[in-house]
Amino acid sequence: MTKSRAETQSQKKNGQKAVVIGAGIVGVNIALALQDKGYDVTILDRGEPGMGASFGNAGGIAVSKCAPIAMPGTLMNVPGWLMDPLGPLSVRWSYLPKMLPWLLRFVAASSKSRVEQIATEIAVLLNRAWEDYDPVIARAGLSDAVFKKEGAIAVYRSEASRRDAEYEIDLNRRNGIKIRDLTKDEVLDLEPGIAPIFSCGVLDEDWGRVLDPYKIVKGIYQHFLDRGGEFKTADVTDFVYRDGKPRAAMTSTGDQITFDVVVVACGAWSKSLAKRLGSPVPLDTERGYNTTVPYHDAKLSRMLICADDGFVLTPLEHGIRVGGAVELGGLVAAPNYERAKALFAKGKEILPKLNAEGGTEWMGFRPSMPDSKPVISKSPRHSNTFFAFGHGHLGLTMAATTGRLISDLVAGNQPPVDMTPYRINRFSDFTGF
Ligand SMILES: Cc1cc2nc3c(=O)[nH]c(=O)nc-3n(C[C@H](O)[C@H](O)[C@H](O)COP(=O)(O)OP(=O)(O)OC[C@H]3O[C@@H](n4cnc5c(N)ncnc54)[C@H](O)[C@@H]3O)c2cc1C
Protein backbone atom coordinates (compact mmCIF):
# COMPACT_ATOMS: atom_id res chain seq x y z
CA MET A 1 0.00 0.00 0.00
CA THR A 2 1.36 3.48 -0.84
CA LYS A 3 1.89 5.63 2.21
CA SER A 4 0.50 9.15 2.26
CA ARG A 5 3.04 11.96 2.43
CA ALA A 6 1.82 12.87 5.92
CA GLU A 7 2.33 9.32 7.14
CA THR A 8 5.80 9.05 5.64
CA GLN A 9 6.77 12.33 7.26
CA SER A 10 5.30 11.39 10.62
CA GLN A 11 7.27 8.13 10.57
CA LYS A 12 10.56 9.94 9.94
CA LYS A 13 12.92 8.56 12.58
CA ASN A 14 14.26 10.82 15.28
CA GLY A 15 17.07 8.40 16.19
CA GLN A 16 15.67 7.71 19.68
CA LYS A 17 14.78 4.28 20.98
CA ALA A 18 11.61 4.03 23.08
CA VAL A 19 10.65 0.96 25.10
CA VAL A 20 7.02 0.48 26.15
CA ILE A 21 6.59 -2.13 28.90
CA GLY A 22 3.17 -3.77 28.64
CA ALA A 23 1.25 -4.84 25.52
CA GLY A 24 -2.29 -4.18 26.73
CA ILE A 25 -4.64 -1.74 25.05
CA VAL A 26 -2.82 1.16 26.74
CA GLY A 27 0.68 -0.02 25.75
CA VAL A 28 -0.17 -0.66 22.07
CA ASN A 29 -1.80 2.76 21.71
CA ILE A 30 1.25 4.43 23.24
CA ALA A 31 3.58 2.46 20.98
CA LEU A 32 1.68 3.58 17.88
CA ALA A 33 1.60 7.21 18.98
CA LEU A 34 5.36 7.15 19.68
CA GLN A 35 5.99 5.76 16.19
CA ASP A 36 4.10 8.77 14.86
CA LYS A 37 6.55 11.00 16.70
CA GLY A 38 9.49 9.26 15.01
CA TYR A 39 10.62 6.95 17.81
CA ASP A 40 12.02 3.51 17.14
CA VAL A 41 9.64 1.58 19.41
CA THR A 42 9.95 -1.82 21.08
CA ILE A 43 7.10 -3.25 23.17
CA LEU A 44 8.08 -5.63 25.97
CA ASP A 45 5.60 -8.01 27.55
CA ARG A 46 6.10 -11.11 29.62
CA GLY A 47 3.22 -12.81 27.81
CA GLU A 48 1.30 -12.61 24.57
CA PRO A 49 0.08 -9.10 23.65
CA GLY A 50 -3.45 -8.32 24.79
CA MET A 51 -3.87 -11.12 27.31
CA GLY A 52 -4.18 -8.93 30.45
CA ALA A 53 -7.26 -6.94 31.47
CA SER A 54 -7.56 -5.83 27.85
CA PHE A 55 -8.44 -9.35 26.71
CA GLY A 56 -11.88 -9.94 28.15
CA ASN A 57 -13.30 -6.64 29.33
CA ALA A 58 -16.88 -5.61 28.64
CA GLY A 59 -15.98 -3.82 25.43
CA GLY A 60 -17.64 -0.51 26.28
CA ILE A 61 -16.31 2.78 24.92
CA ALA A 62 -17.81 4.26 28.04
CA VAL A 63 -17.40 7.95 27.32
CA SER A 64 -20.28 8.84 29.66
CA LYS A 65 -18.75 7.39 32.81
CA CYS A 66 -17.05 10.38 34.41
CA ALA A 67 -18.37 9.68 37.93
CA PRO A 68 -15.60 8.02 39.97
CA ILE A 69 -16.06 4.67 41.76
CA ALA A 70 -15.76 6.28 45.20
CA MET A 71 -18.93 8.37 45.49
CA PRO A 72 -20.37 10.23 48.51
CA GLY A 73 -22.75 7.34 49.40
CA THR A 74 -20.41 4.47 48.54
CA LEU A 75 -19.20 3.73 52.05
CA MET A 76 -22.77 3.51 53.41
CA ASN A 77 -23.63 0.89 50.77
CA VAL A 78 -20.64 -1.38 51.47
CA PRO A 79 -22.16 -3.44 54.36
CA GLY A 80 -25.28 -4.21 52.30
CA TRP A 81 -23.24 -5.18 49.24
CA LEU A 82 -21.02 -7.48 51.30
CA MET A 83 -24.03 -9.22 52.87
CA ASP A 84 -25.28 -10.18 49.40
CA PRO A 85 -23.21 -13.09 48.03
CA LEU A 86 -24.40 -12.11 44.55
CA GLY A 87 -23.80 -8.41 45.18
CA PRO A 88 -21.60 -5.98 43.24
CA LEU A 89 -18.70 -6.09 45.76
CA SER A 90 -16.80 -8.96 47.35
CA VAL A 91 -13.64 -9.00 49.42
CA ARG A 92 -10.84 -11.51 50.04
CA TRP A 93 -10.52 -10.74 53.73
CA SER A 94 -6.92 -11.98 54.01
CA TYR A 95 -5.89 -9.36 51.41
CA LEU A 96 -7.65 -6.46 53.13
CA PRO A 97 -4.77 -5.37 55.44
CA LYS A 98 -2.47 -5.08 52.40
CA MET A 99 -5.07 -2.94 50.68
CA LEU A 100 -5.57 -0.56 53.59
CA PRO A 101 -3.42 2.30 52.20
CA TRP A 102 -5.47 2.18 48.98
CA LEU A 103 -8.78 1.93 50.86
CA LEU A 104 -8.01 4.94 53.06
CA ARG A 105 -7.28 7.05 50.01
CA PHE A 106 -10.39 5.64 48.28
CA VAL A 107 -12.54 6.79 51.20
CA ALA A 108 -10.86 10.21 51.20
CA ALA A 109 -11.64 10.53 47.48
CA SER A 110 -15.36 9.97 48.11
CA SER A 111 -16.06 13.38 49.68
CA LYS A 112 -18.45 15.48 47.62
CA SER A 113 -15.91 18.18 46.83
CA ARG A 114 -13.30 15.63 45.66
CA VAL A 115 -15.90 13.75 43.60
CA GLU A 116 -16.97 16.95 41.82
CA GLN A 117 -13.36 17.72 40.91
CA ILE A 118 -12.41 14.16 39.95
CA ALA A 119 -15.46 13.82 37.67
CA THR A 120 -14.46 16.97 35.80
CA GLU A 121 -10.89 15.67 35.40
CA ILE A 122 -12.08 12.27 34.14
CA ALA A 123 -14.52 14.00 31.76
CA VAL A 124 -11.63 15.92 30.17
CA LEU A 125 -10.18 12.57 29.03
CA LEU A 126 -13.52 10.99 28.11
CA ASN A 127 -14.57 13.98 26.02
CA ARG A 128 -11.52 13.37 23.82
CA ALA A 129 -11.99 9.59 23.54
CA TRP A 130 -13.68 9.40 20.11
CA GLU A 131 -11.52 12.15 18.63
CA ASP A 132 -8.37 10.24 19.63
CA TYR A 133 -9.69 6.74 18.84
CA ASP A 134 -11.21 7.41 15.42
CA PRO A 135 -7.91 7.86 13.54
CA VAL A 136 -6.28 4.89 15.32
CA ILE A 137 -9.22 2.63 14.54
CA ALA A 138 -9.33 3.74 10.92
CA ARG A 139 -5.58 3.34 10.36
CA ALA A 140 -5.57 -0.11 11.96
CA GLY A 141 -8.45 -1.16 9.67
CA LEU A 142 -10.79 -1.76 12.60
CA SER A 143 -13.69 0.51 11.71
CA ASP A 144 -16.07 -2.43 11.25
CA ALA A 145 -15.24 -3.69 14.76
CA VAL A 146 -16.41 -0.55 16.57
CA PHE A 147 -19.97 0.59 17.09
CA LYS A 148 -19.82 4.31 17.59
CA LYS A 149 -22.22 6.28 19.72
CA GLU A 150 -25.13 3.83 19.57
CA GLY A 151 -25.67 4.47 23.28
CA ALA A 152 -25.95 2.23 26.33
CA ILE A 153 -29.03 1.81 28.49
CA ALA A 154 -28.87 1.77 32.28
CA VAL A 155 -31.92 0.09 33.83
CA TYR A 156 -33.24 0.56 37.38
CA ARG A 157 -35.33 -1.98 39.27
CA SER A 158 -37.39 0.69 41.08
CA GLU A 159 -38.10 4.42 41.07
CA ALA A 160 -36.22 4.52 44.39
CA SER A 161 -33.03 3.13 42.86
CA ARG A 162 -33.34 5.63 39.97
CA ARG A 163 -33.64 8.40 42.60
CA ASP A 164 -30.52 7.04 44.36
CA ALA A 165 -28.64 7.42 41.07
CA GLU A 166 -29.76 11.02 40.59
CA TYR A 167 -26.58 12.61 41.93
CA GLU A 168 -24.38 10.53 39.61
CA ILE A 169 -26.59 11.24 36.60
CA ASP A 170 -26.64 14.94 37.40
CA LEU A 171 -22.84 14.91 37.81
CA ASN A 172 -22.48 13.34 34.37
CA ARG A 173 -24.90 15.87 32.83
CA ARG A 174 -23.05 18.78 34.39
CA ASN A 175 -19.87 17.48 32.73
CA GLY A 176 -21.40 17.66 29.28
CA ILE A 177 -22.57 14.05 29.00
CA LYS A 178 -25.77 13.46 27.03
CA ILE A 179 -28.23 11.38 29.03
CA ARG A 180 -31.92 10.82 28.22
CA ASP A 181 -34.46 9.45 30.70
CA LEU A 182 -36.46 6.48 29.43
CA THR A 183 -39.75 5.07 30.65
CA LYS A 184 -40.11 1.33 31.05
CA ASP A 185 -41.96 1.15 27.70
CA GLU A 186 -39.26 3.16 25.94
CA VAL A 187 -36.60 0.75 27.25
CA LEU A 188 -38.63 -2.21 26.01
CA ASP A 189 -39.12 -0.58 22.62
CA LEU A 190 -35.34 -0.26 22.27
CA GLU A 191 -34.55 -3.71 23.74
CA PRO A 192 -37.57 -5.99 23.31
CA GLY A 193 -35.59 -9.07 24.42
CA ILE A 194 -35.26 -8.01 28.05
CA ALA A 195 -37.65 -8.90 30.87
CA PRO A 196 -40.04 -6.18 32.14
CA ILE A 197 -38.64 -6.40 35.68
CA PHE A 198 -37.35 -2.84 36.00
CA SER A 199 -39.20 0.41 36.32
CA CYS A 200 -37.22 2.82 34.10
CA GLY A 201 -33.90 3.51 32.44
CA VAL A 202 -31.57 6.14 31.06
CA LEU A 203 -29.86 6.23 27.67
CA ASP A 204 -26.18 7.29 27.67
CA GLU A 205 -26.23 8.59 24.12
CA ASP A 206 -22.53 8.86 23.23
CA TRP A 207 -21.48 5.46 24.55
CA GLY A 208 -20.13 2.91 22.06
CA ARG A 209 -18.82 -0.63 22.08
CA VAL A 210 -16.39 -2.86 20.25
CA LEU A 211 -17.13 -6.22 18.68
CA ASP A 212 -14.32 -7.90 20.63
CA PRO A 213 -11.86 -6.10 22.95
CA TYR A 214 -9.07 -8.58 22.15
CA LYS A 215 -9.52 -7.98 18.42
CA ILE A 216 -8.97 -4.26 19.00
CA VAL A 217 -5.68 -4.74 20.91
CA LYS A 218 -4.44 -7.26 18.36
CA GLY A 219 -5.44 -5.05 15.42
CA ILE A 220 -3.61 -2.00 16.79
CA TYR A 221 -0.63 -4.19 17.73
CA GLN A 222 -0.50 -5.67 14.20
CA HIS A 223 -0.60 -2.17 12.71
CA PHE A 224 2.31 -1.22 14.98
CA LEU A 225 4.29 -4.23 13.70
CA ASP A 226 3.40 -3.45 10.08
CA ARG A 227 4.90 0.00 10.55
CA GLY A 228 8.21 -1.48 11.69
CA GLY A 229 7.58 -1.82 15.43
CA GLU A 230 9.29 -4.54 17.41
CA PHE A 231 8.00 -6.87 20.13
CA LYS A 232 10.10 -8.83 22.63
CA THR A 233 8.89 -11.32 25.20
CA ALA A 234 10.44 -10.05 28.44
CA ASP A 235 9.44 -10.08 32.09
CA VAL A 236 10.88 -6.78 33.30
CA THR A 237 12.02 -6.88 36.91
CA ASP A 238 14.26 -3.84 37.32
CA PHE A 239 16.24 -1.12 35.53
CA VAL A 240 19.91 -0.47 34.87
CA TYR A 241 21.02 3.08 35.64
CA ARG A 242 23.80 5.06 34.00
CA ASP A 243 24.67 8.66 34.91
CA GLY A 244 21.70 8.67 37.31
CA LYS A 245 19.13 7.77 34.62
CA PRO A 246 17.42 4.46 33.82
CA ARG A 247 18.99 3.26 30.57
CA ALA A 248 17.95 -0.38 30.23
CA ALA A 249 15.16 -2.72 31.31
CA MET A 250 16.46 -5.75 33.15
CA THR A 251 14.52 -8.97 32.62
CA SER A 252 13.96 -12.07 34.77
CA THR A 253 16.39 -13.95 32.53
CA GLY A 254 19.12 -11.36 33.15
CA ASP A 255 18.88 -9.67 29.72
CA GLN A 256 19.23 -5.90 29.46
CA ILE A 257 17.17 -4.04 26.86
CA THR A 258 18.50 -0.54 26.35
CA PHE A 259 16.42 2.56 25.65
CA ASP A 260 16.55 6.32 25.42
CA VAL A 261 13.00 6.60 26.74
CA VAL A 262 10.86 4.16 28.73
CA VAL A 263 7.10 4.04 29.35
CA VAL A 264 5.66 1.77 32.05
CA ALA A 265 2.21 0.57 30.91
CA CYS A 266 1.85 -2.69 32.81
CA GLY A 267 -1.74 -2.19 33.94
CA ALA A 268 -2.41 -3.60 37.42
CA TRP A 269 1.20 -4.84 37.66
CA SER A 270 2.80 -1.40 37.27
CA LYS A 271 3.31 -0.66 40.97
CA SER A 272 6.58 -2.54 41.51
CA LEU A 273 8.22 -1.09 38.39
CA ALA A 274 7.08 2.43 39.30
CA LYS A 275 8.65 1.95 42.72
CA ARG A 276 11.89 0.71 41.12
CA LEU A 277 11.89 3.95 39.14
CA GLY A 278 11.57 6.01 42.32
CA SER A 279 7.82 6.72 42.14
CA PRO A 280 5.84 4.69 44.71
CA VAL A 281 2.16 4.81 43.88
CA PRO A 282 -1.00 3.49 45.60
CA LEU A 283 -2.11 1.32 42.68
CA ASP A 284 -4.18 -1.79 43.39
CA THR A 285 -6.63 -3.94 41.53
CA GLU A 286 -10.41 -4.33 41.34
CA ARG A 287 -10.87 -7.81 39.97
CA GLY A 288 -13.83 -8.32 37.66
CA TYR A 289 -15.57 -11.42 36.31
CA ASN A 290 -17.68 -12.26 33.31
CA THR A 291 -19.18 -15.05 31.23
CA THR A 292 -19.47 -14.93 27.45
CA VAL A 293 -22.12 -17.15 25.91
CA PRO A 294 -23.19 -17.74 22.29
CA TYR A 295 -26.33 -15.84 21.36
CA HIS A 296 -28.55 -18.90 21.10
CA ASP A 297 -32.01 -17.20 21.10
CA ALA A 298 -31.08 -14.14 23.21
CA LYS A 299 -31.28 -10.74 21.55
CA LEU A 300 -29.57 -7.54 22.63
CA SER A 301 -28.59 -4.65 20.39
CA ARG A 302 -26.57 -2.35 22.64
CA MET A 303 -24.85 -2.41 26.05
CA LEU A 304 -27.16 -2.78 29.01
CA ILE A 305 -26.04 -1.54 32.42
CA CYS A 306 -27.77 -3.11 35.42
CA ALA A 307 -27.28 -0.14 37.66
CA ASP A 308 -28.58 -1.72 40.89
CA ASP A 309 -26.32 -4.76 40.67
CA GLY A 310 -23.13 -3.29 39.17
CA PHE A 311 -22.81 -5.43 36.05
CA VAL A 312 -23.32 -5.08 32.31
CA LEU A 313 -24.40 -7.13 29.32
CA THR A 314 -22.63 -6.51 26.01
CA PRO A 315 -23.54 -7.92 22.61
CA LEU A 316 -20.20 -8.95 21.03
CA GLU A 317 -19.22 -10.63 17.78
CA HIS A 318 -19.13 -14.11 19.30
CA GLY A 319 -21.89 -13.82 21.89
CA ILE A 320 -23.21 -11.90 24.85
CA ARG A 321 -20.80 -11.00 27.67
CA VAL A 322 -22.33 -10.75 31.14
CA GLY A 323 -20.31 -9.50 34.07
CA GLY A 324 -18.49 -6.77 35.93
CA ALA A 325 -18.72 -6.23 39.69
CA VAL A 326 -15.67 -5.77 41.90
CA GLU A 327 -13.63 -8.20 43.97
CA LEU A 328 -10.93 -6.75 46.21
CA GLY A 329 -8.35 -9.52 46.40
CA GLY A 330 -4.99 -8.49 44.94
CA LEU A 331 -3.03 -9.97 42.06
CA VAL A 332 -2.17 -13.39 43.44
CA ALA A 333 -5.31 -15.19 44.70
CA ALA A 334 -6.89 -17.68 42.30
CA PRO A 335 -10.14 -16.65 40.59
CA ASN A 336 -13.42 -17.51 42.26
CA TYR A 337 -15.65 -18.24 39.29
CA GLU A 338 -18.68 -18.48 41.54
CA ARG A 339 -18.68 -14.69 41.09
CA ALA A 340 -19.02 -15.09 37.32
CA LYS A 341 -21.82 -17.63 37.80
CA ALA A 342 -23.64 -15.31 40.21
CA LEU A 343 -23.47 -12.42 37.75
CA PHE A 344 -24.65 -14.67 34.93
CA ALA A 345 -27.67 -15.74 37.03
CA LYS A 346 -28.54 -12.07 37.54
CA GLY A 347 -28.05 -11.45 33.84
CA LYS A 348 -30.54 -14.20 33.06
CA GLU A 349 -33.16 -12.40 35.16
CA ILE A 350 -32.77 -9.43 32.81
CA LEU A 351 -32.33 -11.39 29.56
CA PRO A 352 -34.28 -14.64 30.13
CA LYS A 353 -33.15 -16.27 26.87
CA LEU A 354 -29.49 -16.26 27.92
CA ASN A 355 -28.20 -19.82 27.77
CA ALA A 356 -24.97 -20.85 29.53
CA GLU A 357 -24.22 -23.64 27.05
CA GLY A 358 -20.91 -23.14 25.31
CA GLY A 359 -20.00 -20.21 27.57
CA THR A 360 -16.55 -19.20 28.84
CA GLU A 361 -15.72 -17.55 32.15
CA TRP A 362 -13.01 -14.97 32.65
CA MET A 363 -11.46 -12.89 35.41
CA GLY A 364 -9.44 -9.72 34.82
CA PHE A 365 -7.42 -7.31 36.94
CA ARG A 366 -8.56 -3.70 36.60
CA PRO A 367 -5.60 -1.40 37.34
CA SER A 368 -7.16 0.94 39.88
CA MET A 369 -6.08 4.15 41.55
CA PRO A 370 -8.01 5.18 44.68
CA ASP A 371 -9.33 8.32 42.96
CA SER A 372 -10.38 6.49 39.73
CA LYS A 373 -8.08 8.70 37.63
CA PRO A 374 -5.33 7.15 35.52
CA VAL A 375 -1.67 7.99 35.87
CA ILE A 376 -0.51 9.62 32.62
CA SER A 377 2.70 11.23 33.67
CA LYS A 378 6.32 12.09 33.22
CA SER A 379 8.50 10.84 36.05
CA PRO A 380 9.27 13.58 38.57
CA ARG A 381 12.72 11.97 38.93
CA HIS A 382 13.94 11.00 35.48
CA SER A 383 13.46 13.04 32.32
CA ASN A 384 13.37 9.91 30.10
CA THR A 385 10.78 7.95 32.13
CA PHE A 386 6.98 7.99 31.74
CA PHE A 387 4.01 6.20 33.34
CA ALA A 388 0.62 5.20 31.89
CA PHE A 389 -1.50 2.92 34.04
CA GLY A 390 -4.33 2.91 36.58
CA HIS A 391 -7.20 3.28 34.09
CA GLY A 392 -9.50 1.20 36.30
CA HIS A 393 -12.89 0.57 34.69
CA LEU A 394 -12.09 2.75 31.66
CA GLY A 395 -8.83 1.52 30.13
CA LEU A 396 -10.32 0.51 26.79
CA THR A 397 -12.12 3.85 26.58
CA MET A 398 -9.14 6.03 27.49
CA ALA A 399 -6.34 4.12 25.74
CA ALA A 400 -6.04 6.15 22.52
CA THR A 401 -6.18 9.42 24.47
CA THR A 402 -3.48 8.10 26.80
CA GLY A 403 -1.32 7.21 23.79
CA ARG A 404 -1.74 10.69 22.35
CA LEU A 405 -0.97 12.45 25.66
CA ILE A 406 2.03 10.30 26.57
CA SER A 407 3.54 10.78 23.11
CA ASP A 408 3.28 14.55 23.56
CA LEU A 409 4.97 14.32 26.98
CA VAL A 410 7.74 12.09 25.61
CA ALA A 411 8.36 14.33 22.59
CA GLY A 412 8.38 17.45 24.76
CA ASN A 413 5.27 18.90 23.09
CA GLN A 414 2.56 20.74 25.00
CA PRO A 415 -0.32 18.23 25.46
CA PRO A 416 -3.78 19.55 24.55
CA VAL A 417 -5.02 19.21 28.15
CA ASP A 418 -3.63 20.15 31.56
CA MET A 419 -1.81 17.02 32.75
CA THR A 420 -1.60 18.02 36.43
CA PRO A 421 -4.58 15.86 37.57
CA TYR A 422 -2.99 12.68 36.18
CA ARG A 423 0.54 13.07 37.57
CA ILE A 424 2.07 10.07 39.31
CA ASN A 425 3.04 11.93 42.50
CA ARG A 426 -0.43 13.30 43.30
CA PHE A 427 -0.50 11.06 46.41
CA SER A 428 2.66 12.69 47.71
CA ASP A 429 2.17 11.23 51.22
CA PHE A 430 2.46 7.70 49.82
CA THR A 431 5.87 6.15 50.36
CA GLY A 432 5.15 2.60 49.19
CA PHE A 433 4.53 -0.77 50.70
C1 LIG B 1 -14.55 -7.28 33.99
C2 LIG B 1 -13.94 -6.04 33.38
C3 LIG B 1 -14.71 -5.26 32.52
C4 LIG B 1 -14.18 -4.09 31.97
N1 LIG B 1 -14.94 -3.37 31.08
C5 LIG B 1 -14.43 -2.26 30.50
C6 LIG B 1 -15.18 -1.52 29.54
O1 LIG B 1 -16.30 -1.89 29.17
N2 LIG B 1 -14.64 -0.39 29.03
C7 LIG B 1 -13.40 0.05 29.39
O2 LIG B 1 -12.98 1.11 28.93
N3 LIG B 1 -12.65 -0.64 30.28
C8 LIG B 1 -13.12 -1.78 30.84
N4 LIG B 1 -12.38 -2.50 31.75
C9 LIG B 1 -11.07 -1.98 32.13
C10 LIG B 1 -9.99 -2.28 31.09
O3 LIG B 1 -10.06 -3.64 30.72
C11 LIG B 1 -8.62 -1.97 31.68
O4 LIG B 1 -8.59 -0.68 32.26
C12 LIG B 1 -7.56 -2.01 30.57
O5 LIG B 1 -7.65 -3.23 29.87
C13 LIG B 1 -6.17 -1.82 31.14
O6 LIG B 1 -5.29 -1.91 30.05
P1 LIG B 1 -3.72 -1.92 30.29
O7 LIG B 1 -3.09 -1.96 28.95
O8 LIG B 1 -3.36 -0.82 31.22
O9 LIG B 1 -3.45 -3.29 31.12
P2 LIG B 1 -3.47 -4.81 30.66
O10 LIG B 1 -4.36 -5.07 29.53
O11 LIG B 1 -3.67 -5.61 31.90
O12 LIG B 1 -1.99 -5.03 30.10
C14 LIG B 1 -0.86 -4.98 30.95
C15 LIG B 1 0.22 -5.81 30.29
O13 LIG B 1 1.43 -5.63 31.02
C16 LIG B 1 2.13 -6.87 31.03
N5 LIG B 1 3.07 -6.86 32.15
C17 LIG B 1 2.76 -6.71 33.47
N6 LIG B 1 3.89 -6.71 34.20
C18 LIG B 1 4.92 -6.85 33.33
C19 LIG B 1 6.34 -6.91 33.49
N7 LIG B 1 6.91 -6.80 34.69
N8 LIG B 1 7.12 -7.07 32.39
C20 LIG B 1 6.53 -7.18 31.15
N9 LIG B 1 5.20 -7.12 30.94
C21 LIG B 1 4.41 -6.95 32.03
C22 LIG B 1 1.02 -7.90 31.17
O14 LIG B 1 1.47 -9.18 30.74
C23 LIG B 1 -0.08 -7.30 30.30
O15 LIG B 1 -0.03 -7.80 28.98
C24 LIG B 1 -12.87 -3.68 32.30
C25 LIG B 1 -12.08 -4.49 33.13
C26 LIG B 1 -12.60 -5.66 33.66
C27 LIG B 1 -11.73 -6.52 34.53
The ligand as an ORCA input file, in Angstrom:
! r2SCAN-3c Opt
* xyz 0 1
  C     -14.550     -7.284     33.986
  C     -13.937     -6.041     33.381
  C     -14.711     -5.261     32.519
  C     -14.184     -4.086     31.970
  N     -14.942     -3.368     31.084
  C     -14.429     -2.258     30.505
  C     -15.184     -1.525     29.541
  O     -16.296     -1.888     29.172
  N     -14.637     -0.387     29.028
  C     -13.399      0.052     29.392
  O     -12.981      1.114     28.926
  N     -12.646     -0.640     30.280
  C     -13.125     -1.780     30.839
  N     -12.383     -2.497     31.746
  C     -11.068     -1.976     32.132
  C      -9.991     -2.279     31.095
  O     -10.061     -3.641     30.724
  C      -8.615     -1.967     31.681
  O      -8.586     -0.684     32.256
  C      -7.564     -2.014     30.572
  O      -7.647     -3.233     29.869
  C      -6.167     -1.821     31.136
  O      -5.290     -1.910     30.047
  P      -3.723     -1.923     30.287
  O      -3.093     -1.962     28.951
  O      -3.357     -0.815     31.225
  O      -3.448     -3.288     31.117
  P      -3.466     -4.805     30.664
  O      -4.358     -5.073     29.529
  O      -3.669     -5.605     31.897
  O      -1.987     -5.027     30.104
  C      -0.857     -4.982     30.949
  C       0.216     -5.808     30.286
  O       1.429     -5.630     31.022
  C       2.131     -6.872     31.030
  N       3.068     -6.859     32.148
  C       2.763     -6.713     33.466
  N       3.895     -6.707     34.196
  C       4.919     -6.855     33.329
  C       6.340     -6.906     33.494
  N       6.908     -6.802     34.691
  N       7.115     -7.067     32.388
  C       6.533     -7.176     31.150
  N       5.199     -7.121     30.942
  C       4.406     -6.947     32.025
  C       1.025     -7.901     31.171
  O       1.466     -9.178     30.741
  C      -0.084     -7.303     30.305
  O      -0.030     -7.803     28.978
  C     -12.869     -3.684     32.303
  C     -12.076     -4.491     33.134
  C     -12.600     -5.661     33.660
  C     -11.729     -6.517     34.533
*
